[in-house]
């Protein structure tokens, strides 16, 4: 398959970003190819298009399957496995957040809980005990919040994200100058009449 310039640039960049996020470049590029192409592809097409070794493609596809980012599908009259990913960015975002939370965040919370009830913690300095407990509290709060956000529909989640600094005004009324927001904020509606 011949890539367009836009697809090629997207796939190359996604691979570079994957490396920054701790994901193998080939894994990220294969996912980007499946996302950009929007149609199921078999491993040989993927290897030929991205100029990757077949073994690299096979290992990368297994990794993407483990992350639940791709699924196997079959085409009538063809015995090969084809691979596809969702074209819904919100679905992909939710999968990635859920998987990273399960793999990275939840084990840390579990360890902090274990340490917080370990009698040996009393031998640590009061400052260390406070830091450990406050870290646990923070991570439990953040975990609960992320679980709630993942339960929302994409449309509701998008509305929440677009609220941006408006939420700050609701939560912190009367406080000093507000920090600039990276989210777009609609201009205030002038009073009528």
Secondary structure as the mmCIF struct_conf table of DSSP 4:
data_model
#
loop_
_struct_conf.conf_type_id
_struct_conf.id
_struct_conf.beg_label_comp_id
_struct_conf.beg_label_asym_id
_struct_conf.beg_label_seq_id
_struct_conf.end_label_comp_id
_struct_conf.end_label_asym_id
_struct_conf.end_label_seq_id
HELX_LH_PP_P HELX_LH_PP_P1 UNK A 2 UNK A 4
HELX_RH_AL_P HELX_RH_AL_P1 UNK A 5 UNK A 20
TURN_TY1_P TURN_TY1_P1 UNK A 21 UNK A 22
HELX_RH_AL_P HELX_RH_AL_P2 UNK A 25 UNK A 37
BEND BEND1 UNK A 39 UNK A 39
STRN STRN1 UNK A 41 UNK A 42
HELX_RH_AL_P HELX_RH_AL_P3 UNK A 43 UNK A 50
TURN_TY1_P TURN_TY1_P2 UNK A 51 UNK A 51
HELX_RH_AL_P HELX_RH_AL_P4 UNK A 54 UNK A 66
TURN_TY1_P TURN_TY1_P3 UNK A 67 UNK A 68
BEND BEND2 UNK A 69 UNK A 69
STRN STRN2 UNK A 70 UNK A 73
TURN_TY1_P TURN_TY1_P4 UNK A 76 UNK A 77
BEND BEND3 UNK A 80 UNK A 80
STRN STRN3 UNK A 82 UNK A 85
BEND BEND4 UNK A 87 UNK A 87
HELX_RH_AL_P HELX_RH_AL_P5 UNK A 89 UNK A 100
HELX_RH_PI_P HELX_RH_PI_P1 UNK A 101 UNK A 105
HELX_RH_AL_P HELX_RH_AL_P6 UNK A 106 UNK A 117
HELX_RH_3T_P HELX_RH_3T_P1 UNK A 119 UNK A 123
BEND BEND5 UNK A 124 UNK A 124
HELX_RH_AL_P HELX_RH_AL_P7 UNK A 126 UNK A 151
BEND BEND6 UNK A 152 UNK A 152
HELX_RH_AL_P HELX_RH_AL_P8 UNK A 154 UNK A 163
TURN_TY1_P TURN_TY1_P5 UNK A 164 UNK A 164
HELX_RH_AL_P HELX_RH_AL_P9 UNK A 165 UNK A 171
TURN_TY1_P TURN_TY1_P6 UNK A 172 UNK A 174
BEND BEND7 UNK A 176 UNK A 177
HELX_LH_PP_P HELX_LH_PP_P2 UNK A 178 UNK A 181
BEND BEND8 UNK A 182 UNK A 183
HELX_LH_PP_P HELX_LH_PP_P3 UNK A 186 UNK A 192
#
